[in-house]
Amino acid sequence: MLPRNFFDQTLNELQCMLHGKGKEAYRAGQIYKWAYQKSVYDFSLMTNISKSFRAELPQLLNFPLPKIKKRDQSQDGTQKFLIELGDNMTVESVLIPSEGRLTLCTSSEVGCNFGCNFCFTAKKLMKRRLTAGEIVAQYLLISNLLKKEERISNIVFMGMGEPLDNPDGVFRAIEIFTCDQGIGFPRKKITISTVGISRLIPKVTEARVGLTVSLNGVNDTVRSRLMPINKRWPITGLMDACRRHTQISGDKVTLSYVIIKGLTDSLQDAKELFLLTRHIPCKINIIPYNPFPGSPFERPSEERVMEFHKQLQDLGAQVLYRRSKGADILAACGQLSG
């Protein structure tokens, strides 16, 4: 029997595995601490475990990490990492610095199934879903490159792929990220961004992490043109799912709205966006469209974006103009391709 990938195992799964081998379950917590808190991947160095058991462990577990194939840095400090998964597949992760934060944007799939017309990743059809271990590995690889005084403060599932199209990998990764005996990452600092798979939003609520929904259209006609998923899960049902999330979690939902010249950028669009969302505890992130090679749309002018922002503010919306970082290295929102 081949050894299992340690990074794919939740603490409970590892406890059950060791117990099934006749070993004490608490050993799982010891291994977790060595690997996730001390970055020790050599069983022989795990000195609080007996020598005889350490000798057995390589037959049970291994620590295969993907490799960083390429690292690019933007003029604004954003870094993009091309990660080689070992099966001729690659994904991209992005590290985004901002005042008081260092945010890791992780990928959950190689490519994407959902065909959003404003997104470069969607042009690369989904090849496969990532395992929990491959998601966790993105965090570990990049964390190990940071300076001593640096630390990832936020994790966002906003990279390549649709997180709710890979619920097993994503939610198991979140369990690994947040385990106190391992990484111990705060749930409130983790966010899942979805194109709007309404029926799976309750899983985000249950995981007690943040929710961002890509809205991008104020009616079904426009949204369906940009996001084919809207034909299956239209706006009304999506807004209902967001409302239930806020009621149960007590948290606001973030609604992302990409502003595309001549399509979603009118002041009437801003008014309809306010009317659509005013009864949902939310904040609205407006994001000017980021072009990519072969892009079918255009970015609006800065003046138009500011007018749109002001219109929403004047109506009473909680709105943030999110200036995407890393566009010069194709690391901004909607530009990842692997």
N, C-alpha and C positions, 0 to 999 in steps of 0.2 A: 504494500500500500504506500503510495507516494505521500510525503509530508504535506500538510495543509499550509496555505498561505496565512501567516499570522495576521496580516493586515486586513484580511477578510472576516476575521472572527470578532464578534461582540464578546464582551466579558462573560456574559451568561453562556454563550456557545462554547467558549474556551473552558469554562468551568465544567460544563456537561461533558465535553470531550475528555478532559483529564479524569473526571470521575469515572467515565466509562472505561478508562484504562487502569482503573484501580488506584488512581492518585488522588491526593487531597485537593479539593476544589479551590482552596485558598491560594494554591500555587499559581493559579491563573492571574490573580491580582499582582503577585510578585513579578511575573513575566511582563504584565502590562506596564508596571512602573519602570522596569528596566528599559523596555523598548520605547515607551512614549514619553517618559519624564527624563530619562538619561541618555536616550539615543544609543543604547547598547543592544546590538543585534547578534552578539556572540555569546552563546549559552555558557561557554567556559568562564566568562567573566561575571556571571550572575551568582555572586558568592554566597547569597543567603539561601541558595538551593543546594541540596546535597549533591556531591560529585557523581554518585551513581545515577541520580535522576537527570543531571545535566548531560550525562553521556547518552541517555535515551532520547532526549528532546529533539535532536536533529532528525530522528526518524519520524517524529510527530509533526514538527513545525519548521517552516523556513521563513526568511524575511526578504522576499524578492521585491525590490523597488524598481520602478521604471527609470529611464535615464532622461536627463535634460539634453535634448539634441541641439537646441539653439536658444539663445537669450538675447532679446532686443530691448533697448531702452529708449524711451521717448524723450523729447526735449523737456517735457513737463515732469519727468521722473517716473512715469509709469513704466513698468517692465512687463514684457510678454515672454512666456516660456513655451517652447515647443517641446512636448514630452512624448518620448518614444515608448510605446507600450509593450513592444517585444513581439508583436505579430504583424509587423509592417503597418501598424496603425499608429496615428499620432493624434494628440489633442493639444489645445492651447489653454494655458492658465494665465491670468493677468494679476499683477500686484499693483494696487492703486494707492499712492500716498495722498493724503489730504491732511488738513490741520487737525492734529490730535488723533489721527486714524491711519491704519495701514490695512487696507481691505484686500482680501484674496478672492478673486472671481474664479470659481472652479467650474470645470466642465463635467457633465454627467453622461454624455454620449459622444460617439464618434459620428459627427454629422447630425442630422435632425430629420424627423419624419413629417414636420408640420408645414413646410413650404411657405412661410411668411415672406411676402414679396419684397420686404424692405431689409431682409437679413441675409448676409453673405453665407452664414452657416447653412441656411436652408438650401443653398445651391449645391451643397455637398450632401447627397442623400444619406440617410442614416445607415452606417455600416454595422454598428453594434452598440449595445449599452455597456457602460463601464461597471465593473464590480465595485462593491463598497471599498475594497482594498485599493483599487486604482484611484478612487476619489480621495481617500485618506492620503494616499501617496503624494498627491499634488501638494497638499498642505505640508507634509513632512519634507519633501525635496526642497521646497522654497523656504520653509522655516530654517532649514540647515544652512542656507546661504546668507541669512541675515546677520547683521552685526549684533554684538552682545546687547546693546541698548535698544535694539529693534525687536518688535514683536507684532505678529498679526493680531489685529484687534477685532476684525469682522470677517466672516465668511459669507459670501453670497453665491448661491447657485444660479449664476447668470451667464455662464460661459457657453460652450458648445452644447447643444442638445436641450431637450425639454425635460426638466427634472421629474415632472409627474408622469412622464412616459417611461421612467425608470424608477418606480417607487421602491422596489426591493433594494437596489443599490444605494439610492439616496437616503432612505430613512434608516437603513442599517449603518451607513456612514455617519449620519447624525448621532446615532446611539454611541458609536465609537468616539466621535469627536467630544461628546459631552460626558463621557464616563469619568467620574472623579478619580478613579485609580489610574487613569491614562492621561489623555490630553487635558481633560477638564475644561473644555471650552464652554462659555456661557451660552445657553440656548437663546437668550435674548439678543445675542450678537450674531446669530445665524439667520439668513433670509433665503427663502425659496421664491424664485421668480417663475411664473407660469404664463403660458399663452392663454390659459383659461379653460383647463379641463375641470369643469365645475364639479363633477361627481367625486373628484379626488381632493378637492380643497379641504374637506373635513380631516384628511390625514395630516395636512399641514397644521390644522388647529390642534389635533391630538398630539403632534410632536412638540407643540409649544415653541414654535419658531416663527419668525416674521414672514409675512406674505406680501409679495409684490405681484400685481397682475398687469400684463401688457394689454392695455385697452386700445389705444391708437385709432379709434374711430368712435364717433358719437351716435351712429346708427348702424343697423345691420347691413345696409347696402355698402357703405364705405368700409366697415370693418371686414366684411366678407371678401371684399376685393383685396384687402391687404393681408388678411389672415383667414385662409380657408377653413380653419377650425371653427370659425363663427357660425358656419352653416350647421354644424353639429351641436354646438353649445352657444346659442345666441346671447345677445347682451342682457336681456331681461333675466334669464336664469343665472347668468354669471354674476350680475349685480346682487341677486338674491343670495347666492353662495357667499359672496363677499360680506354681505350684511350679517349672515349667520356666523361667519368667522369672527367678526368684531363683537357680536353679542356674547359668544362663548368665551373667547380669548380675553376680551377686555382691551384688545389692542386695535389700533388703527390699521387699515390696510393701505398699502401704497399702490397707487394707480399710475402706471407709466404711460405717457402719451407722446408718441413720436410725431413731431411737426414736420410735415412734408409740403413743400411748395405747391400751391394750387390745389391741394387735396384735403389737407387737414389743418390748414393754417389760418382760416378766416376768423374774424371776430365773432361771427355767428356760430362757428364751431366752438369757440371758447364759451359762449353763452350756453350752448346746448350741452357742453361738457359739464358745466356747473349744474345745470338743471338735472342732468342724469345722475350726478353723484352727491347732490347736496344732502340727501337723507342717509348717507352712509358715512360713518366715522372714517375719514380717509385723509391722506395728503396726496397731492397730485404732483408727480415729477414730469415736467415738460422737457423733452429731449429733441433738439434739432436733429434732423435726419443726417446720418453719417454715410456718405457715399462710399461705394466699393467698386472694384473693377467690373464693368458691364452693368452698373446700377441703372435701373429704369426710372428713378426719381431724382429730384433735385432738393438741395438744402435751401431752406428759406433764408431771407436776409436777416441780419441781426436785429434790424429795426422791427421787422415783422414779429420776430420771436418776443421782443420786449413788449410790443403792443399786445400780443396774445397773453403774455404773463400779466401785464397790468390789468387787462380786462377781467381775468380770473380773480385777481386780487381785489379789484373794485367790487366785484359781485360777492365777495366774502369767502372765497375758497382758500384753503391752506395749500399754497402752491410753491414749488421750488423749481427754479430754472437750473436743470442739471447740465452743467457744461462737461461734456464727455472728454475724458482724457485718453491720450495714447493714439489719437487719430493718425498721426504721422507714421506710426508703425502698424497700422491696421489692428489696433487693440481696443478701439472704442466700441461702444454699444452697437451690436449688429454687424461687426466687421470680422469676427473670428472665423477661421476656415480650417485650421489644422494643416 
